[in-house]
Amino acid sequence: MGWFKRDNNSAKVNVDALFLGPKSENQGFFTNTLNFLMEEHIQWRRDFHPDDKPAVSLEEQDEQLYKDTLRRTKETLLELSGKLKTTSMPWFSPRYLGHMNSDTLMAANLAYMATILYNPNNCAFEASPATTGLEIQAGKQLCTMLGFDANKGWGHITSGGHVANYEAFWVARNLKSFPMAVKAVLPNLVKGLDDWQLLNLPVSKVLDLVDKVKAANKFDEVRALSARGVGMSKENLGVLLVPQSRHYSWAKAADILGIGTDNLINVQVKDNYRMDVNVLKATIDKFIATKTPILGVVAVVGTTEEGAVDEVHEIAKLRDEYEKQGISFYFHIDGAYGGYARAIFLDENDKFMDMHKMKHRWHEEGIIHKDIDWPPIDVYEAYKAFSEADSITVDPHKMGYVPYAAGAVVMKDRRILDLISYFAAYVFEKGNDPMLLGSYILEGSKAGATAAAVWASHEVIPLNITGYGRIIGRSITGAQRFYMSLKAEPAFEVNGKKYIVHPLTKPDFNIVDFAFNAVGNTDLAKMDDLNEKLYELSSYNSGPVYANDWITSKTSLATDAYGDAPASFVAVLGIPKEQWDKQKSVYVLRSCVLSPWLIKNTTYNEYWGTFLKIMQEKIGKIVKG
Ligand SMILES: *Cc1c(COP(=O)(O)O)cnc(C)c1O
C-alpha cells in the first residue's frame, strides 16, 4: 500500500499542474523539488556511516589538477547544454506537432532524475531493491488499465514498443510449439489429437497443458523441444498476420525470432487505414486450406502513421468463431501508441464505461469538448475488447508522457512466462513476483530510474477518467479540432495563386495527416514536391528549429504498404486516378497531436489562424523559390 488512496472518487488531477509547461510555468515547483531530491541523495550518502572519513580531503581539493578536472567537467557540460539548446526539438511547445512527442510529466522527470543517482539495475532484485517492486507495480497498473486481471496477468517495462513486440511473439512462438513437444515426450497427455489440432490449441488450453507437464515433472524436457530449443519453420508454426499499417518492428521481430519475413503476412487495410477484417478472414482461410497454421494475428491500436484503430472486437469475434472450428491463433494488440488512451474509457473504479454515460461525463467535466464527435463506435468497441487479447504492447514514452526509454508489454496469463524463462522457473507457483526480472525478459541490465518514472506517473495520475483520461482528452480535442479546421478551410491565396489543404482521413485517435495542393494542379509529383518543401521548411532540414515557427513530421503512403487506400484522398486534392496509378505513393505532412496545450490560452480558431498564416508564409517562400 502506498501513501495515497488511489480509489478516492473525488481525486482528480489538474493537467496544467502536471508539466513543466511551454514557458516553464511550473519552474518554481520543479526546481525546488529537484533541489530537494538532489539534497536528499547528497545527505543519504553522508548519512551512510556518518563517522567514515571523507575519501577526498579539503586539502586535496585545493590541488591545481583537481580544480582543472572540475573545470573540464563544467566546460564539457556547458558545451553539451549549448548543443542541446541549439538543435533539440521543442516538444513542449504547441508549435511542435510532428512525431509522437510532447512535454513530459514533471512527476516522471523528477522521479527519473532522483533515481538515477542511486543507479538501480532492474535486471536483478539484488541490484534494485527499491525499483524492481516499482516495475512490478507499474506492470499491474498497466494490466488493469488494459483490461487484464492484475493478479493473473503480467506486465513489465521494456525499452520501448520494439522490444515489447519481440517479447510478445517470443512467448507466442514458444507457446505455439509446446503441444507438439508434449506429443514427443508425453504422448498420453495429448492422446486423440492429431498434429493439426495440436497446432491449433487455444492459448489457455496450451497453458493448462503446461501445468500438466509440470505436474509430471517433465517441463524442462518438453520445453527444450519447443521452438525455444529446436527453432521454427513455416511448416511447424505457420504465419504471422499483421495489418499493412503495422510498425516496422514487426519485420524485425519476424527476422529475429526466426519466423522469417516471408512468413510475416501483411493484411490489406481499408480506406480508413484499419485492417480489413474480411481480408483477414480470407487470408486465414487461404492458409488453413493448405494446412498452414496461423501463429498469430496482430491488431494495431493507433497506427504509427495515421493513428488508425484496428477493430479489435471484430478480430476477437473472428478468433472465437475459428476456435469453434478447431483453428486457433495467438492474438496480440500493438497498442504502443494508442494503449494509454484506454484510460479515458474507464471510470474511477477502472470499469469500462457505457458510451452514453461516458460522453456525458466527458462533456460535463470538460474532458472532451462537446463539439468533438469522438469516438466512432468501432473505436469504442475496439478499446472495450482489449481484454480479449493474449498480450498488449503499450509505450509509457508515447501517450504515457514519460521520458525515454519506457515501453511495456502486458500478458493476460502469467503462466506463459515459464515458456521464456532462463532461471528459477516456477517462481509464480508460490504466488510470488519474480525477483530476477532478467530471467523473464528480453533485456538484461536496465535502468531502475525508468520504473520509478513510470510508477510515479501512475501514482500521481490514475490510469482512468480522473487522471490520464484528462490528458488524453486534451490531446484528442486538439487533434480533432485541428482535423476539423483543415477540413473546413476554403481555398486561400498566396501571391495571387490559390491553394487548398485537405486531411487524409478523420482520425480514429490523435494523428492528423494532411497535404496542400495548388488549385488546378493535377500533377501528383508537383503536389508531393510542394509538401516535401513544406516539410523541409518545417523541420531541422531548414536549420536550427528554435527559429522555426511551426515544426512537423511527414510520411509517404505507398501502394506496397497501403494498396489503394490513399486513392480517395488524392482525388479530393484534385489529382486524377491515372496519376495515382502511375506514381503509387503520396507524400503527406503528419502531426501527432500529443500536446496538452493546443486547447489552452488560445482558442482553436486562434491556433488555427496562426497555423494557417505560418503555412501561407512558408508556401510564399517556396513559390518565390
Ligand atoms: C512506436 C511504435 C512501435 C515501436 O515502439 P518504440 O517504442 O519506438 O520501440 C511499435 N508499434 C507501434 C504501433 C508504434 O507506434
The ligand as an SDF file (V2000), in Angstrom:
LIG
                    3D

 15 15  0  0  0  0  0  0  0  0999 V2000
    6.2120    3.4640  -31.7960 C   0  0  0  0  0  0  0  0  0  0  0  0
    5.6080    2.1660  -32.1670 C   0  0  0  0  0  0  0  0  0  0  0  0
    6.3110    0.9680  -32.0150 C   0  0  0  0  0  0  0  0  0  0  0  0
    7.7670    0.9250  -31.6080 C   0  0  0  0  0  0  0  0  0  0  0  0
    7.9710    1.4340  -30.3610 O   0  0  0  0  0  0  0  0  0  0  0  0
    9.3780    2.0170  -29.8590 P   0  0  0  0  0  0  0  0  0  0  0  0
    8.9690    2.4980  -28.5300 O   0  0  0  0  0  0  0  0  0  0  0  0
    9.7990    3.0680  -30.8110 O   0  0  0  0  0  0  0  0  0  0  0  0
   10.3220    0.8680  -29.7910 O   0  0  0  0  0  0  0  0  0  0  0  0
    5.6580   -0.2040  -32.3080 C   0  0  0  0  0  0  0  0  0  0  0  0
    4.3860   -0.2060  -32.7430 N   0  0  0  0  0  0  0  0  0  0  0  0
    3.6780    0.9310  -32.9100 C   0  0  0  0  0  0  0  0  0  0  0  0
    2.2670    0.8720  -33.3970 C   0  0  0  0  0  0  0  0  0  0  0  0
    4.2680    2.1630  -32.6300 C   0  0  0  0  0  0  0  0  0  0  0  0
    3.5730    3.2990  -32.8180 O   0  0  0  0  0  0  0  0  0  0  0  0
  1  2  1  0
  2  3  1  0
  2 14  2  0
  3  4  1  0
  3 10  2  0
  4  5  1  0
  5  6  1  0
  6  7  2  0
  6  8  1  0
  6  9  1  0
 10 11  1  0
 11 12  2  0
 12 13  1  0
 12 14  1  0
 14 15  1  0
M  END
$$$$
